[in-house]
């Protein structure tokens, strides 16, 4: 398993999570670290052997994790990158099929991952996109932006299919593992919505009333959140209650949280409780959140980058195996359609 972190200082950090001889011990072994961008790194994503980072320099950089090598860059955006997401169908978990990116000018780009070429570009929002989430089917994505709107993007046709105005600007949007629900963060509240009609089921309210800055869905209806309260909160989104909480997991605010997975795409161990977190003071930690039931747990592994971290991503670490040629999730017959803006 691997972790990728980006920082204000333009550095990209790569770590491999390895077993340690101590009971239940793990260690974060550095894979690489170097100044990848010309401006602060704003978003990272990883899937199998591939990783990507986006920055305020309007550029996406690509990496191969097993060889810790740089693959090249994409220059199709004309504004700062704000969100990156890979899509890989279950039978191709070792390598992504598509990369979807969002930027500060409201643009979404859809790339084929074999090779990394632009398939579609569209503008579902008039202002900066805050976050993007791809449905597990790979057929659609949700975006939230500073125009206080929620948009649905048809990734097959490369068109915006829906746009609705929100009462307040949302900072994060995430599909759950099944794709039946999605979560939308507005300041310190997390809304749980039905994916079919966007109906609000209930709200998860942070008891400390602190802003939620990062979130990661897990299996079995669990959602992991972190932010200005410096804690890792595990929500049971079926009941709306807190399942686990690691108080003061970091000494400063959390900027990234990741549910770690095994190489076969399933959740680590028997249950989805192995979670990594990153804080703005440069600390990356790995936890078993179940330990919070008994007492305040100690992290299973820790690394100090000594930089101001902005984002975190993780994936299984496999050999670089490309899918068969022409396997983009976007049908070839529809790649020639005209792009449609908002």
PALODO-390734 format. One record per residue (C-alpha): chain; x, y, z; residue number from 1. Coordinates in Angstrom, 2 decimals. Example, Ala and Ser with C-alpha at 12.3 -4.5 7.8 and 13.67 -1.06 7.14 Angstrom:
! PALODO-390734
<node 'A' <12.30 -4.50 7.80> 1> <node 'A' <13.67 -1.06 7.14> 2> 
***
This chain:
! PALODO-390734
<node 'A' <0.00 0.00 0.00> 1> <node 'A' <1.21 3.49 -0.78> 2> <node 'A' <0.53 7.06 0.30> 3> <node 'A' <1.07 10.26 -1.69> 4> <node 'A' <1.12 13.72 -0.10> 5> <node 'A' <1.48 17.20 -1.59> 6> <node 'A' <2.69 20.37 0.09> 7> <node 'A' <2.74 24.16 -0.12> 8> <node 'A' <6.49 23.93 -0.67> 9> <node 'A' <5.84 22.28 -4.10> 10> <node 'A' <7.16 18.91 -2.88> 11> <node 'A' <5.49 15.59 -3.64> 12> <node 'A' <5.99 12.85 -1.04> 13> <node 'A' <5.61 9.13 -1.62> 14> <node 'A' <5.53 6.44 1.09> 15> <node 'A' <5.12 2.68 1.12> 16> <node 'A' <3.35 1.09 4.08> 17> <node 'A' <5.20 -2.03 5.22> 18> <node 'A' <4.76 -4.49 8.11> 19> <node 'A' <7.01 -4.01 11.14> 20> <node 'A' <8.36 -6.78 13.43> 21> <node 'A' <6.55 -5.34 16.46> 22> <node 'A' <3.03 -6.63 17.18> 23> <node 'A' <0.52 -4.92 14.86> 24> <node 'A' <3.40 -2.70 13.78> 25> <node 'A' <3.66 -0.85 10.48> 26> <node 'A' <6.25 1.50 9.05> 27> <node 'A' <6.07 4.25 6.41> 28> <node 'A' <9.08 3.82 4.13> 29> <node 'A' <9.89 6.81 1.86> 30> <node 'A' <9.55 6.14 -1.87> 31> <node 'A' <10.46 9.61 -3.15> 32> <node 'A' <10.31 13.32 -2.37> 33> <node 'A' <11.23 16.19 -4.67> 34> <node 'A' <9.90 19.59 -5.84> 35> <node 'A' <7.53 18.37 -8.54> 36> <node 'A' <5.60 21.59 -9.25> 37> <node 'A' <6.47 25.25 -9.73> 38> <node 'A' <3.71 26.30 -7.30> 39> <node 'A' <2.01 24.75 -4.26> 40> <node 'A' <0.50 21.30 -4.81> 41> <node 'A' <-3.26 21.48 -4.30> 42> <node 'A' <-4.51 17.95 -4.98> 43> <node 'A' <-3.24 14.38 -5.37> 44> <node 'A' <-4.77 11.07 -6.48> 45> <node 'A' <-3.55 7.49 -6.83> 46> <node 'A' <-4.82 4.21 -8.20> 47> <node 'A' <-2.80 1.02 -8.26> 48> <node 'A' <0.59 1.81 -9.74> 49> <node 'A' <-0.30 5.30 -10.94> 50> <node 'A' <-0.39 8.60 -9.07> 51> <node 'A' <-1.07 12.18 -10.09> 52> <node 'A' <-0.64 15.61 -8.55> 53> <node 'A' <-2.15 18.95 -9.49> 54> <node 'A' <-0.92 22.38 -8.52> 55> <node 'A' <-1.44 26.10 -8.67> 56> <node 'A' <0.83 26.06 -11.75> 57> <node 'A' <-2.14 24.72 -13.82> 58> <node 'A' <-0.27 21.44 -14.38> 59> <node 'A' <-0.88 17.75 -13.65> 60> <node 'A' <2.16 15.55 -13.01> 61> <node 'A' <2.09 11.76 -13.32> 62> <node 'A' <4.10 9.11 -11.45> 63> <node 'A' <4.71 5.35 -11.45> 64> <node 'A' <4.78 4.23 -7.80> 65> <node 'A' <6.56 0.82 -7.97> 66> <node 'A' <9.54 2.31 -9.79> 67> <node 'A' <9.22 5.70 -8.04> 68> <node 'A' <9.58 7.34 -11.44> 69> <node 'A' <8.14 10.44 -13.11> 70> <node 'A' <5.95 9.76 -16.15> 71> <node 'A' <5.35 13.25 -17.51> 72> <node 'A' <2.87 16.12 -17.23> 73> <node 'A' <-0.46 17.30 -18.62> 74> <node 'A' <-0.99 20.97 -19.55> 75> <node 'A' <-4.65 21.01 -20.60> 76> <node 'A' <-5.90 23.28 -17.79> 77> <node 'A' <-5.53 27.06 -17.75> 78> <node 'A' <-6.20 27.51 -14.02> 79> <node 'A' <-5.11 25.97 -10.71> 80> <node 'A' <-6.03 22.33 -10.23> 81> <node 'A' <-8.49 21.77 -7.39> 82> <node 'A' <-9.41 18.07 -7.60> 83> <node 'A' <-8.12 14.86 -9.19> 84> <node 'A' <-9.78 11.46 -9.33> 85> <node 'A' <-8.83 8.21 -11.06> 86> <node 'A' <-11.39 5.73 -12.29> 87> <node 'A' <-10.62 2.02 -12.56> 88> <node 'A' <-13.18 -0.76 -13.03> 89> <node 'A' <-12.90 -3.69 -10.58> 90> <node 'A' <-11.15 -6.00 -13.05> 91> <node 'A' <-8.45 -3.38 -13.75> 92> <node 'A' <-7.66 -2.37 -10.17> 93> <node 'A' <-3.91 -2.37 -10.88> 94> <node 'A' <-4.09 0.52 -13.34> 95> <node 'A' <-6.63 3.34 -13.86> 96> <node 'A' <-8.72 3.61 -16.99> 97> <node 'A' <-9.41 7.34 -16.74> 98> <node 'A' <-8.23 10.44 -14.91> 99> <node 'A' <-10.75 13.18 -14.21> 100> <node 'A' <-9.57 16.63 -13.12> 101> <node 'A' <-11.18 19.90 -12.03> 102> <node 'A' <-9.80 23.43 -11.83> 103> <node 'A' <-10.36 26.94 -10.49> 104> <node 'A' <-12.01 28.22 -13.68> 105> <node 'A' <-14.87 25.70 -13.42> 106> <node 'A' <-13.46 23.27 -15.97> 107> <node 'A' <-13.50 19.47 -15.86> 108> <node 'A' <-11.13 17.44 -18.05> 109> <node 'A' <-11.47 13.73 -18.81> 110> <node 'A' <-8.29 11.86 -19.76> 111> <node 'A' <-7.70 8.39 -21.14> 112> <node 'A' <-5.04 6.70 -19.02> 113> <node 'A' <-3.60 4.63 -21.89> 114> <node 'A' <-1.91 6.80 -22.88> 115> <node 'A' <-2.66 9.94 -20.84> 116> <node 'A' <-4.44 12.01 -23.50> 117> <node 'A' <-7.32 14.47 -23.21> 118> <node 'A' <-10.68 13.03 -24.31> 119> <node 'A' <-13.10 15.76 -23.25> 120> <node 'A' <-13.11 19.17 -21.62> 121> <node 'A' <-16.22 20.93 -20.35> 122> <node 'A' <-17.17 23.74 -17.98> 123> <node 'A' <-20.01 22.69 -15.65> 124> <node 'A' <-19.48 25.67 -13.30> 125> <node 'A' <-18.86 29.39 -13.72> 126> <node 'A' <-16.57 29.58 -10.69> 127> <node 'A' <-13.90 27.46 -9.02> 128> <node 'A' <-14.71 23.78 -8.55> 129> <node 'A' <-14.07 22.81 -4.94> 130> <node 'A' <-14.31 19.04 -5.28> 131> <node 'A' <-15.12 16.22 -7.67> 132> <node 'A' <-16.25 12.64 -7.05> 133> <node 'A' <-16.57 9.84 -9.61> 134> <node 'A' <-19.39 7.29 -9.30> 135> <node 'A' <-18.16 3.67 -8.87> 136> <node 'A' <-19.65 2.87 -12.29> 137> <node 'A' <-17.35 5.43 -13.95> 138> <node 'A' <-20.28 6.83 -15.91> 139> <node 'A' <-20.86 10.07 -14.02> 140> <node 'A' <-19.27 12.48 -11.56> 141> <node 'A' <-20.52 15.07 -9.09> 142> <node 'A' <-18.91 18.48 -8.64> 143> <node 'A' <-19.42 21.30 -6.14> 144> <node 'A' <-18.13 24.81 -6.70> 145> <node 'A' <-17.92 28.39 -5.44> 146> <node 'A' <-21.02 29.26 -7.46> 147> <node 'A' <-22.94 27.36 -4.72> 148> <node 'A' <-24.06 24.72 -7.21> 149> <node 'A' <-24.01 20.93 -7.40> 150> <node 'A' <-23.47 19.59 -10.91> 151> <node 'A' <-23.61 16.12 -12.42> 152> <node 'A' <-21.27 15.34 -15.30> 153> <node 'A' <-21.99 12.53 -17.77> 154> <node 'A' <-18.51 11.07 -18.23> 155> <node 'A' <-19.58 8.87 -21.15> 156> <node 'A' <-20.69 11.82 -23.28> 157> <node 'A' <-18.54 14.47 -21.64> 158> <node 'A' <-21.49 16.76 -20.89> 159> <node 'A' <-23.10 18.37 -17.88> 160> <node 'A' <-26.41 16.59 -17.29> 161> <node 'A' <-27.65 18.43 -14.19> 162> <node 'A' <-26.91 21.57 -12.17> 163> <node 'A' <-28.74 22.59 -9.00> 164> <node 'A' <-28.25 25.57 -6.69> 165> <node 'A' <-27.43 24.92 -3.04> 166> <node 'A' <-28.36 27.01 -0.02> 167> <node 'A' <-24.66 27.35 0.84> 168> <node 'A' <-21.39 26.66 -0.93> 169> <node 'A' <-20.19 23.05 -0.46> 170> <node 'A' <-16.49 22.32 -0.09> 171> <node 'A' <-16.47 18.53 -0.54> 172> <node 'A' <-18.56 15.90 -2.31> 173> <node 'A' <-17.97 12.11 -2.08> 174> <node 'A' <-19.82 9.05 -3.36> 175> <node 'A' <-20.01 6.14 -0.96> 176> <node 'A' <-18.44 2.80 -1.91> 177> <node 'A' <-21.69 1.47 -3.41> 178> <node 'A' <-22.64 4.63 -5.28> 179> <node 'A' <-26.12 4.60 -3.72> 180> <node 'A' <-25.41 7.67 -1.59> 181> <node 'A' <-23.19 10.71 -1.68> 182> <node 'A' <-21.90 13.03 1.03> 183> <node 'A' <-21.69 16.80 0.75> 184> <node 'A' <-19.74 18.95 3.22> 185> <node 'A' <-20.84 22.50 4.08> 186> <node 'A' <-18.56 24.03 6.73> 187> <node 'A' <-18.91 21.80 9.83> 188> <node 'A' <-21.87 19.73 8.55> 189> <node 'A' <-21.96 16.65 6.33> 190> <node 'A' <-25.14 15.97 4.38> 191> <node 'A' <-26.00 12.36 3.50> 192> <node 'A' <-27.92 12.25 0.22> 193> <node 'A' <-29.59 9.58 -1.89> 194> <node 'A' <-27.70 9.37 -5.19> 195> <node 'A' <-30.84 8.66 -7.22> 196> <node 'A' <-32.61 11.95 -6.53> 197> <node 'A' <-30.12 13.90 -4.30> 198> <node 'A' <-32.65 13.78 -1.45> 199> <node 'A' <-31.14 14.72 1.93> 200> <node 'A' <-31.43 11.76 4.31> 201> <node 'A' <-29.92 13.48 7.35> 202> <node 'A' <-27.04 15.70 8.42> 203> <node 'A' <-23.96 14.66 10.37> 204> <node 'A' <-23.07 17.56 12.62> 205> <node 'A' <-19.60 17.99 14.10> 206> <node 'A' <-20.14 18.35 17.87> 207> <node 'A' <-17.21 20.78 18.11> 208> <node 'A' <-18.66 22.89 15.27> 209> <node 'A' <-15.33 22.94 13.47> 210> <node 'A' <-14.95 22.95 9.68> 211> <node 'A' <-14.56 19.59 7.95> 212> <node 'A' <-11.58 19.82 5.57> 213> <node 'A' <-11.22 16.21 4.38> 214> <node 'A' <-13.39 13.11 4.07> 215> <node 'A' <-13.00 9.54 2.82> 216> <node 'A' <-15.79 6.95 2.42> 217> <node 'A' <-15.21 3.39 3.65> 218> <node 'A' <-17.11 0.13 3.35> 219> <node 'A' <-20.31 -0.79 5.21> 220> <node 'A' <-21.61 2.79 5.24> 221> <node 'A' <-18.69 4.29 7.15> 222> <node 'A' <-17.41 7.81 6.45> 223> <node 'A' <-14.16 9.20 7.87> 224> <node 'A' <-13.82 12.95 8.35> 225> <node 'A' <-11.17 15.32 9.70> 226> <node 'A' <-10.47 19.03 9.79> 227> <node 'A' <-10.04 21.91 12.17> 228> <node 'A' <-11.04 19.84 15.20> 229> <node 'A' <-7.78 17.86 14.74> 230> <node 'A' <-9.69 14.58 15.23> 231> <node 'A' <-10.58 11.61 13.03> 232> <node 'A' <-14.31 10.95 13.23> 233> <node 'A' <-15.82 7.75 11.86> 234> <node 'A' <-19.52 8.10 11.06> 235> <node 'A' <-22.03 5.32 10.57> 236> <node 'A' <-24.00 6.92 7.75> 237> <node 'A' <-26.77 4.32 8.06> 238> <node 'A' <-27.67 5.54 11.54> 239> <node 'A' <-26.14 9.02 11.51> 240> <node 'A' <-24.14 8.30 14.66> 241> <node 'A' <-20.43 8.41 15.44> 242> <node 'A' <-18.92 4.91 15.32> 243> <node 'A' <-15.36 5.82 16.39> 244> <node 'A' <-13.45 9.01 17.12> 245> <node 'A' <-9.74 9.60 17.66> 246> <node 'A' <-9.57 12.85 19.58> 247> <node 'A' <-6.58 15.08 18.84> 248> <node 'A' <-5.19 12.70 16.23> 249> <node 'A' <-2.87 15.55 15.22> 250> <node 'A' <-1.73 18.72 16.95> 251> <node 'A' <-3.03 20.90 14.10> 252> <node 'A' <-5.81 20.66 11.52> 253> <node 'A' <-6.09 17.65 9.22> 254> <node 'A' <-5.70 18.24 5.48> 255> <node 'A' <-6.10 14.68 4.20> 256> <node 'A' <-7.62 11.34 5.19> 257> <node 'A' <-7.48 8.01 3.32> 258> <node 'A' <-9.01 4.57 3.89> 259> <node 'A' <-6.23 2.15 2.96> 260> <node 'A' <-6.94 -0.83 0.70> 261> <node 'A' <-5.21 -4.08 -0.17> 262> <node 'A' <-3.79 -4.86 -3.60> 263> <node 'A' <-6.92 -6.81 -4.57> 264> <node 'A' <-9.04 -3.70 -4.05> 265> <node 'A' <-10.68 -4.89 -0.85> 266> <node 'A' <-10.36 -3.07 2.43> 267> <node 'A' <-7.33 -3.75 4.61> 268> <node 'A' <-7.76 -6.61 7.05> 269> <node 'A' <-11.15 -8.08 7.82> 270> <node 'A' <-12.75 -4.67 8.35> 271> <node 'A' <-12.27 -1.16 6.90> 272> <node 'A' <-10.55 0.37 9.91> 273> <node 'A' <-7.01 1.11 8.73> 274> <node 'A' <-6.89 4.84 8.01> 275> <node 'A' <-4.12 7.32 7.14> 276> <node 'A' <-4.23 11.02 7.96> 277> <node 'A' <-2.08 14.06 7.17> 278> <node 'A' <-1.91 17.40 8.97> 279> <node 'A' <-0.77 20.84 7.92> 280> <node 'A' <2.40 20.57 10.06> 281> <node 'A' <3.76 17.79 7.83> 282> <node 'A' <2.87 14.69 9.86> 283> <node 'A' <1.45 11.57 8.18> 284> <node 'A' <0.01 8.89 10.46> 285> <node 'A' <-1.65 5.49 10.05> 286> <node 'A' <-4.30 4.36 12.56> 287> <node 'A' <-6.54 1.51 13.54> 288> <node 'A' <-9.60 3.59 14.44> 289> <node 'A' <-11.19 0.73 16.43> 290> <node 'A' <-8.60 1.33 19.14> 291> <node 'A' <-10.41 4.57 19.98> 292> <node 'A' <-13.13 2.58 21.78> 293> <node 'A' <-10.81 1.58 24.64> 294> <node 'A' <-8.52 4.59 24.96> 295> <node 'A' <-6.72 7.19 22.88> 296> <node 'A' <-4.74 5.07 20.42> 297> <node 'A' <-1.17 5.50 19.27> 298> <node 'A' <-0.55 5.62 15.52> 299> <node 'A' <0.59 2.36 13.94> 300> <node 'A' <3.05 4.27 11.74> 301> <node 'A' <4.21 7.86 11.40> 302> <node 'A' <6.33 10.01 9.08> 303> <node 'A' <7.33 13.66 9.36> 304> <node 'A' <7.77 15.49 6.05> 305> <node 'A' <8.62 18.79 7.81> 306> <node 'A' <6.52 20.63 5.25> 307> <node 'A' <3.04 22.15 5.11> 308> <node 'A' <0.95 19.33 3.70> 309> <node 'A' <-2.14 20.18 1.66> 310> <node 'A' <-3.50 16.82 0.46> 311> <node 'A' <-3.20 13.04 0.79> 312> <node 'A' <-4.05 10.03 -1.38> 313> <node 'A' <-3.46 6.29 -1.12> 314> <node 'A' <-3.81 3.07 -3.07> 315> <node 'A' <-2.57 -0.47 -3.41> 316> <node 'A' <0.97 -0.71 -4.77> 317> <node 'A' <1.20 -3.01 -7.78> 318> <node 'A' <3.38 -3.43 -10.82> 319> <node 'A' <2.72 -1.06 -13.70> 320> <node 'A' <0.24 -2.99 -15.85> 321> <node 'A' <-1.63 -1.14 -18.55> 322> <node 'A' <-5.07 -2.23 -19.74> 323> <node 'A' <-5.58 -3.37 -23.29> 324> <node 'A' <-5.36 -0.65 -25.91> 325> <node 'A' <-8.55 1.23 -26.56> 326> <node 'A' <-10.11 0.35 -23.22> 327> <node 'A' <-11.23 3.85 -22.23> 328> <node 'A' <-14.54 3.92 -20.39> 329> <node 'A' <-15.67 6.57 -22.89> 330> <node 'A' <-16.83 4.85 -26.10> 331> <node 'A' <-14.59 5.72 -29.05> 332> <node 'A' <-17.59 6.68 -31.12> 333> <node 'A' <-18.44 9.44 -28.68> 334> <node 'A' <-14.98 10.87 -28.22> 335> <node 'A' <-15.40 12.99 -31.34> 336> <node 'A' <-18.51 14.82 -30.13> 337> <node 'A' <-18.21 18.55 -29.56> 338> <node 'A' <-17.47 19.66 -26.03> 339> <node 'A' <-20.28 21.40 -24.23> 340> <node 'A' <-19.86 24.11 -21.61> 341> <node 'A' <-22.34 25.46 -19.10> 342> 
***
